[in-house]
Amino acid sequence: MTQEERKRIGELIRREVVPAMGCTEPAAVALCVAKAKELLGAIPDRIELWLSGNIIKNAMGVGIPGTGMIGLPIAVALGAICGKSEYGLEVLGDVDASALEKGRKYIEEDRISVRHKADAPSNLYIEVEVRAGDRRAGAVIAGSHTNFIRESVGDEVVFFKELEGEADSGDDICLNQRMVYDYALTAPLDEIEYLLEAGEMNMQASLEGSRHDYGHCLGNVLRDAGKRYFGDTPLLHMVELTSSACDARMGGAQVSVMSNSGSGNQGITATLPVLSYALDIGADKDRMIRALTLSSLTSIYIKQSLGRLSALCGCVVASTAASAGLVYLMGGGYDHICAAIKNMVANLTGMICDGAKPSCAMKISSGVFTALMSSVLAMQGQCVSCAEGIIDTDIDKTIRNLTGIGREAMTETDRKVLRIMVEK
């Protein structure tokens, strides 16, 4: 690996592993509304939005931090009332009781209009127009959750750039699994140490989830009743910690998590199983950091060919990445990691995404369990072969088979899921 490649990979991780408060789809919508409001220079009288199906799907049933409410309307209203675009995906960090009351009133006065933009140029597309009297302003986010491609005041476009695929930059380095492995094991520790901080930040979200009854309380149920069925084991600890963080996040806790590739749940799933297992086995700090880097960067790599939003549940990506980190902590090498990833792809491929919601904690738990099982199999020399299903001898082709199914083959599934959700 060249020095230039190492530098670009480090920059890529820094862009993709960032703090986010609440589900990133309604947060991105609130961010776009906040930017349009700032361009307008006033709290708008009316807000109109045109959203891609995946944005609508992922914002319908999820809790909005600090509100006790779910869904897009309150996220939109608060984006206009107290949102600050400089906060990025923590745009709603200033929500308080006064802002919430104003937000409720804003919704009651029917000031918000949301439409599905079926022909959106990206699965992640948010277009906002705000009005105050005869003044108007607008903003568009597309491709990734903070990627503004257009800003306007009245008829004047004050900022514009071309949409380049599903990422912030067409200049991102194209990864492969070997590059991921080599970087994670050789990068200077001071360059990647912040990934341990990312894991610790997500651990705080898990602790918040364990203190309250968020969502379906899966983490608390597992902690209190799970020992009877799973024993006091690393598996139980991994699933409990990870699901508690998801409980809190999907249930609307006013807590930030360190996201991965635009998803808080993926950030949680790529870090907490690895961190939990590392703590259970007494791994030293350096080994924890490298395991978290391996997991986090594998998740970023898989998302490069899958795209930000798809019909494939993100926990498939992040738990597959976590299996790489777990194998490393178990003492495995590159071939063991490839085996674990193949075992994951053979098992979890096809899990649908039906939006962000409290029950995401159950899907994440399925992914965490499968990650540990796949890792143990790999360490015992067991790997699903290329004669079976979509697995290829080449690890990168196997990953592209997974992402091709999620990005292309499941497109009609995605449309059907959205129809079911909006017609209920």
C-alpha positions as CSV (number, residue, x, y, z in Angstrom):
1,M,0.0,0.0,0.0
2,T,1.4,3.4,-1.0
3,Q,1.6,6.4,1.3
4,E,-1.0,8.2,-0.9
5,E,-3.4,5.2,-0.6
6,R,-3.0,5.2,3.1
7,K,-3.7,8.9,3.3
8,R,-6.8,8.7,1.2
9,I,-8.2,5.7,3.2
10,G,-7.6,7.7,6.5
11,E,-9.5,10.6,5.0
12,L,-12.3,8.3,3.8
13,I,-12.8,6.9,7.3
14,R,-12.9,10.4,8.8
15,R,-15.7,11.4,6.4
16,E,-17.7,8.2,6.9
17,V,-17.5,7.8,10.7
18,V,-19.2,10.9,12.1
19,P,-21.6,11.7,14.9
20,A,-25.4,11.7,14.3
21,M,-28.3,12.3,16.5
22,G,-31.4,10.2,15.8
23,C,-32.1,8.3,12.6
24,T,-30.0,9.8,9.8
25,E,-32.9,10.0,7.3
26,P,-35.2,12.4,9.3
27,A,-32.0,14.1,10.5
28,A,-31.0,14.7,6.9
29,V,-34.5,16.0,6.1
30,A,-34.3,18.4,9.1
31,L,-30.8,19.4,8.0
32,C,-32.1,20.3,4.5
33,V,-35.0,22.3,6.0
34,A,-32.7,24.1,8.4
35,K,-30.4,25.1,5.5
36,A,-33.4,26.4,3.4
37,K,-34.7,28.3,6.5
38,E,-31.3,30.0,6.9
39,L,-31.2,30.9,3.2
40,L,-34.7,32.4,3.7
41,G,-33.6,34.3,6.8
42,A,-36.8,33.6,8.7
43,I,-38.9,30.7,10.1
44,P,-41.0,29.8,7.1
45,D,-44.8,30.0,6.8
46,R,-44.9,26.9,4.7
47,I,-42.6,24.0,3.8
48,E,-42.8,21.8,0.8
49,L,-40.7,18.6,0.4
50,W,-40.1,16.2,-2.4
51,L,-38.5,13.0,-1.1
52,S,-37.2,9.7,-2.6
53,G,-38.9,6.5,-1.5
54,N,-36.1,5.4,0.7
55,I,-36.1,8.6,2.6
56,I,-39.8,8.3,3.2
57,K,-39.5,4.6,4.2
58,N,-36.8,5.3,6.7
59,A,-38.5,8.3,8.3
60,M,-42.0,7.1,8.8
61,G,-41.8,5.0,12.0
62,V,-38.7,6.2,13.8
63,G,-38.6,8.2,17.0
64,I,-37.3,11.8,16.7
65,P,-34.8,12.7,19.5
66,G,-36.1,14.6,22.5
67,T,-39.8,14.8,21.2
68,G,-41.6,11.6,22.2
69,M,-42.9,11.6,18.6
70,I,-42.3,9.7,15.4
71,G,-42.0,10.5,11.8
72,L,-41.2,13.2,9.4
73,P,-43.6,16.1,10.4
74,I,-42.0,16.8,13.7
75,A,-38.5,16.5,12.2
76,V,-39.4,19.0,9.5
77,A,-41.0,21.4,11.9
78,L,-38.1,21.4,14.3
79,G,-35.6,21.8,11.5
80,A,-37.4,25.0,10.6
81,I,-37.8,26.2,14.2
82,C,-34.5,25.4,15.9
83,G,-32.4,23.4,13.4
84,K,-28.9,24.6,12.7
85,S,-27.2,23.3,9.5
86,E,-23.8,23.9,11.0
87,Y,-24.5,20.9,13.4
88,G,-24.7,18.5,10.4
89,L,-26.5,15.3,11.4
90,E,-26.8,16.6,14.9
91,V,-29.1,19.3,13.5
92,L,-31.7,18.9,16.2
93,G,-29.3,19.2,19.1
94,D,-31.0,22.3,20.4
95,V,-34.5,20.8,20.7
96,D,-36.1,21.9,24.0
97,A,-39.6,22.0,25.4
98,S,-40.3,25.4,23.9
99,A,-39.2,24.3,20.4
100,L,-41.2,21.1,20.7
101,E,-44.4,23.0,21.6
102,K,-43.9,25.3,18.6
103,G,-43.3,22.3,16.4
104,R,-46.5,20.6,17.5
105,K,-48.4,23.8,16.7
106,Y,-46.6,24.1,13.3
107,I,-47.9,20.6,12.4
108,E,-51.4,21.3,13.7
109,E,-51.6,24.4,11.4
110,D,-50.9,22.1,8.4
111,R,-47.9,24.1,7.2
112,I,-46.0,21.0,5.8
113,S,-46.4,19.2,2.5
114,V,-44.5,16.0,1.7
115,R,-44.5,14.4,-1.7
116,H,-42.9,11.3,-3.1
117,K,-40.4,12.1,-5.9
118,A,-40.6,8.8,-7.9
119,D,-38.1,10.0,-10.5
120,A,-35.5,11.1,-8.0
121,P,-31.9,10.9,-9.4
122,S,-30.7,9.1,-6.2
123,N,-32.2,6.7,-3.6
124,L,-31.2,9.4,-1.2
125,Y,-32.9,12.6,-2.4
126,I,-34.4,15.5,-0.4
127,E,-35.7,18.7,-2.0
128,V,-37.1,21.5,0.2
129,E,-38.8,24.8,-0.6
130,V,-39.7,27.2,2.2
131,R,-41.8,30.3,2.0
132,A,-42.4,33.4,4.1
133,G,-44.8,35.8,2.6
134,D,-43.7,36.4,-1.0
135,R,-40.1,35.3,-0.3
136,R,-38.9,31.7,-0.9
137,A,-35.7,29.7,-0.7
138,G,-34.7,26.1,-1.3
139,A,-32.1,23.4,-0.8
140,V,-31.4,19.9,-2.1
141,I,-29.5,17.1,-0.5
142,A,-28.7,14.0,-2.7
143,G,-26.4,11.0,-2.8
144,S,-25.4,11.2,0.9
145,H,-27.0,12.6,4.0
146,T,-25.1,15.9,4.2
147,N,-24.3,16.4,0.5
148,F,-26.0,19.6,-0.6
149,I,-26.1,19.9,-4.4
150,R,-28.3,22.9,-4.7
151,E,-29.2,26.1,-2.7
152,S,-31.4,28.9,-3.9
153,V,-32.9,32.2,-2.8
154,G,-35.9,33.2,-4.9
155,D,-35.0,32.5,-8.5
156,E,-31.3,32.8,-7.9
157,V,-29.2,29.6,-7.5
158,V,-26.5,30.5,-5.0
159,F,-24.8,27.1,-4.9
160,F,-24.9,24.1,-7.3
161,K,-22.8,21.0,-8.0
162,E,-23.4,17.9,-10.0
163,L,-24.5,14.8,-8.2
164,E,-21.8,12.2,-8.4
165,G,-23.2,8.8,-7.6
166,E,-24.0,7.9,-4.1
167,A,-21.2,9.6,-2.3
168,D,-20.0,13.0,-1.3
169,S,-17.0,12.8,-3.6
170,G,-16.2,11.0,-6.8
171,D,-12.6,11.1,-5.6
172,D,-13.1,8.4,-2.9
173,I,-10.5,5.7,-3.1
174,C,-12.0,2.4,-4.3
175,L,-11.3,-0.2,-1.7
176,N,-10.9,-4.0,-1.7
177,Q,-10.8,-6.3,1.2
178,R,-7.1,-6.7,1.2
179,M,-6.6,-3.0,1.3
180,V,-9.0,-2.8,4.2
181,Y,-7.1,-5.5,6.1
182,D,-3.6,-4.1,5.4
183,Y,-4.7,-0.6,6.5
184,A,-6.3,-1.8,9.7
185,L,-3.2,-3.7,10.7
186,T,-0.5,-1.3,9.7
187,A,-1.9,2.3,10.1
188,P,-0.2,4.3,12.9
189,L,-2.3,3.9,16.0
190,D,-2.6,7.7,16.5
191,E,-4.3,7.9,13.1
192,I,-7.0,5.4,13.9
193,E,-7.3,5.8,17.7
194,Y,-10.5,7.9,17.3
195,L,-12.3,4.7,16.2
196,L,-12.1,3.5,19.8
197,E,-13.7,6.8,20.8
198,A,-16.4,6.0,18.3
199,G,-17.0,2.7,20.0
200,E,-17.1,4.4,23.4
201,M,-19.6,7.0,22.2
202,N,-21.9,4.2,20.9
203,M,-21.4,2.5,24.3
204,Q,-22.9,5.6,26.0
205,A,-25.9,5.3,23.7
206,S,-26.2,1.7,24.8
207,L,-26.1,2.7,28.5
208,E,-28.8,5.3,27.8
209,G,-30.9,2.5,26.3
210,S,-30.4,0.3,29.3
211,R,-31.6,3.0,31.7
212,H,-35.0,3.6,30.1
213,D,-37.8,1.7,28.2
214,Y,-37.1,2.7,24.6
215,G,-38.6,1.0,21.6
216,H,-39.3,-2.7,22.3
217,C,-36.7,-2.8,25.2
218,L,-34.9,-5.6,23.5
219,G,-31.6,-4.9,25.3
220,N,-33.2,-4.7,28.7
221,V,-35.2,-7.9,28.1
222,L,-32.1,-9.7,27.1
223,R,-30.2,-8.4,30.1
224,D,-33.0,-9.4,32.6
225,A,-34.3,-12.6,31.0
226,G,-31.7,-13.6,28.5
227,K,-29.3,-15.4,30.8
228,R,-31.9,-18.1,31.3
229,Y,-31.8,-18.9,27.6
230,F,-28.3,-17.7,26.4
231,G,-26.3,-17.9,29.6
232,D,-23.9,-15.2,30.8
233,T,-21.9,-15.3,27.6
234,P,-20.0,-13.1,25.2
235,L,-22.9,-13.6,22.8
236,L,-25.5,-12.3,25.2
237,H,-23.3,-9.3,26.1
238,M,-22.7,-8.4,22.4
239,V,-26.4,-8.7,21.5
240,E,-27.6,-6.8,24.7
241,L,-25.2,-3.9,24.2
242,T,-25.8,-3.5,20.5
243,S,-29.6,-3.8,20.7
244,S,-29.8,-1.4,23.7
245,A,-28.1,1.3,21.6
246,C,-30.5,0.7,18.8
247,D,-33.4,0.7,21.2
248,A,-32.4,4.2,22.4
249,R,-31.7,5.6,18.9
250,M,-34.8,4.3,17.2
251,G,-36.9,5.1,20.3
252,G,-36.1,8.8,20.1
253,A,-33.4,9.2,22.8
254,Q,-31.7,12.6,22.6
255,V,-28.3,11.0,22.3
256,S,-25.7,11.0,19.5
257,V,-24.0,7.9,18.1
258,M,-21.1,7.5,15.8
259,S,-22.5,6.6,12.4
260,N,-20.9,4.7,9.6
261,S,-21.6,5.5,5.9
262,G,-24.5,7.7,6.8
263,S,-26.2,5.2,9.2
264,G,-26.3,5.3,12.9
265,N,-27.5,1.7,13.2
266,Q,-24.6,0.6,11.0
267,G,-22.2,2.6,13.1
268,I,-23.6,0.9,16.2
269,T,-23.4,-2.6,14.7
270,A,-19.9,-2.1,13.3
271,T,-18.5,-1.1,16.7
272,L,-20.4,-2.5,19.7
273,P,-20.2,-6.3,19.0
274,V,-16.5,-5.9,18.4
275,L,-16.0,-3.7,21.5
276,S,-18.1,-5.9,23.7
277,Y,-16.1,-9.0,22.7
278,A,-12.8,-7.2,23.1
279,L,-13.8,-6.3,26.6
280,D,-14.9,-9.8,27.4
281,I,-11.6,-11.4,26.4
282,G,-9.5,-8.6,27.9
283,A,-8.0,-7.4,24.6
284,D,-5.5,-4.6,25.0
285,K,-6.2,-1.1,23.7
286,D,-4.1,-1.4,20.5
287,R,-5.9,-4.6,19.5
288,M,-9.3,-3.0,20.2
289,I,-8.4,-0.1,17.9
290,R,-7.3,-2.3,15.0
291,A,-10.4,-4.6,15.4
292,L,-12.7,-1.6,15.3
293,T,-10.8,-0.1,12.3
294,L,-11.1,-3.4,10.4
295,S,-14.8,-3.6,11.1
296,S,-15.6,0.1,10.4
297,L,-13.6,0.1,7.2
298,T,-15.1,-3.2,5.9
299,S,-18.5,-1.6,6.4
300,I,-17.4,1.4,4.4
301,Y,-16.0,-0.8,1.7
302,I,-19.2,-2.8,1.3
303,K,-21.3,0.3,1.2
304,Q,-19.2,1.7,-1.7
305,S,-20.9,-0.7,-4.1
306,L,-24.2,-1.0,-2.3
307,G,-25.1,2.7,-2.0
308,R,-26.3,4.7,0.9
309,L,-29.9,3.4,0.9
310,S,-31.2,0.2,-0.6
311,A,-33.7,-2.6,-0.2
312,L,-31.1,-4.6,1.7
313,C,-31.1,-4.0,5.5
314,G,-28.0,-2.2,6.6
315,C,-27.4,-4.6,9.5
316,V,-26.3,-7.1,6.9
317,V,-23.5,-4.9,5.9
318,A,-22.4,-3.8,9.4
319,S,-22.7,-7.2,11.0
320,T,-20.7,-8.7,8.1
321,A,-18.1,-6.1,8.9
322,A,-18.2,-6.9,12.6
323,S,-17.4,-10.5,11.8
324,A,-14.1,-9.3,10.4
325,G,-13.3,-7.5,13.6
326,L,-14.3,-10.5,15.7
327,V,-12.1,-12.9,13.8
328,Y,-9.1,-10.6,14.3
329,L,-9.8,-10.6,18.0
330,M,-10.0,-14.4,18.0
331,G,-6.5,-14.4,16.5
332,G,-7.4,-15.1,12.9
333,G,-5.7,-13.8,9.8
334,Y,-6.8,-12.5,6.4
335,D,-8.0,-15.9,5.1
336,H,-10.1,-16.4,8.3
337,I,-11.6,-13.0,7.8
338,C,-12.5,-13.8,4.2
339,A,-14.1,-17.0,5.3
340,A,-16.2,-15.3,8.0
341,I,-17.4,-12.7,5.4
342,K,-18.4,-15.5,3.0
343,N,-20.3,-17.3,5.8
344,M,-22.2,-14.0,6.5
345,V,-23.1,-13.5,2.8
346,A,-24.3,-17.1,2.6
347,N,-26.6,-16.5,5.6
348,L,-28.0,-13.0,5.7
349,T,-28.3,-11.9,2.1
350,G,-31.8,-10.9,1.3
351,M,-32.9,-9.4,4.6
352,I,-35.2,-6.5,3.6
353,C,-35.1,-3.0,4.8
354,D,-38.6,-1.9,5.7
355,G,-37.7,1.4,7.2
356,A,-36.0,2.7,10.4
357,K,-38.1,1.8,13.4
358,P,-37.8,0.4,16.9
359,S,-37.9,-3.2,15.7
360,C,-34.5,-2.6,13.9
361,A,-33.0,-3.8,17.2
362,M,-34.3,-7.3,16.4
363,K,-32.7,-7.3,13.0
364,I,-29.4,-6.0,14.4
365,S,-29.5,-8.7,17.0
366,S,-29.9,-11.4,14.2
367,G,-26.9,-9.9,12.5
368,V,-24.8,-9.9,15.7
369,F,-25.6,-13.5,16.4
370,T,-24.7,-14.5,12.8
371,A,-21.5,-12.5,13.0
372,L,-20.3,-14.5,16.0
373,M,-21.4,-17.8,14.5
374,S,-19.7,-17.1,11.2
375,S,-16.5,-16.1,13.0
376,V,-16.4,-19.2,15.1
377,L,-17.0,-21.3,11.9
378,A,-14.2,-19.5,10.1
379,M,-11.8,-20.0,13.0
380,Q,-12.6,-23.7,12.9
381,G,-11.7,-23.8,9.2
382,Q,-15.3,-23.9,7.9
383,C,-16.1,-21.6,5.0
384,V,-19.1,-21.7,2.6
385,S,-17.6,-22.8,-0.8
386,C,-18.0,-21.3,-4.3
387,A,-20.2,-24.3,-5.2
388,E,-22.8,-22.9,-2.9
389,G,-25.2,-20.1,-3.9
390,I,-23.8,-16.7,-4.5
391,I,-20.4,-17.3,-2.9
392,D,-17.4,-16.8,-5.1
393,T,-13.8,-18.0,-4.5
394,D,-12.7,-14.3,-4.7
395,I,-13.8,-12.3,-1.6
396,D,-14.3,-9.1,-3.5
397,K,-16.6,-10.8,-6.1
398,T,-18.5,-12.3,-3.2
399,I,-19.1,-8.9,-1.7
400,R,-20.2,-7.5,-5.1
401,N,-22.6,-10.4,-5.5
402,L,-24.2,-9.3,-2.2
403,T,-24.3,-5.6,-3.1
404,G,-25.5,-6.3,-6.6
405,I,-28.5,-8.1,-5.2
406,G,-29.3,-5.3,-2.7
407,R,-28.7,-2.5,-5.2
408,E,-30.3,-4.0,-8.4
409,A,-32.2,-7.3,-7.9
410,M,-34.2,-6.1,-4.9
411,T,-35.4,-2.9,-6.6
412,E,-38.9,-4.2,-7.1
413,T,-38.9,-5.5,-3.5
414,D,-38.1,-1.9,-2.4
415,R,-41.0,-0.5,-4.3
416,K,-43.4,-3.1,-2.9
417,V,-42.2,-2.5,0.7
418,L,-42.8,1.2,0.3
419,R,-46.3,0.6,-1.2
420,I,-47.2,-1.6,1.7
421,M,-46.0,1.0,4.2
422,V,-47.8,4.0,2.8
423,E,-51.0,2.2,2.1
424,K,-51.5,0.8,5.7
